[in-house]
Amino acid sequence: MLHSKMHGRRKFVKKERLCSKKLIQELFSKGSSFFLYPYKVIYLPVDNAEEQLPHQVLVSVSKRKFKHAVDRNLVKRRIKEAYRLNKHIISPKLDQNVSFLIAFIYVSPKLLPYNEIEPKLKSAMSRLLDTGL
């Protein structure tokens, strides 16, 4: 188990969750997107010169594809954990005055294991870096 200063920074706190209905609506109406199986990623760069906001993330899993809430919640937990452990990929390399609103929409009809979800999320975040700048 890691017991370092880095371990304390690997949290997925409330400020990093996209909860505001206004911002979610703005993300879906004005945001750009790309598809990288099993995700559709929608992102919107936001200028935050007046306050240092972290990137805000939304995770969505279709009720139509996963009828049972336990399955939807399991997929969301796996995606959030993969993001929490790998958010450093997008954090230090971006301009400090811009943060992203990001939606990870899980589109696979299958319940994928964590060892398949994490590498795909890493490559989606790398692609976000390439397209978002």
ABEGO torsion letter per residue (X at the ends): XBBBAAAAAABBBAAABBABAAAAAAAAAABBBBBBOABBBBBBBBBAAABBBBBBBBBBBBAAABABAAAAAAAAAAAAAAAAAAAAAAAAABBAABBBBBBBBBABABBBBAAAAAAAAAAAAAAAAAAAX
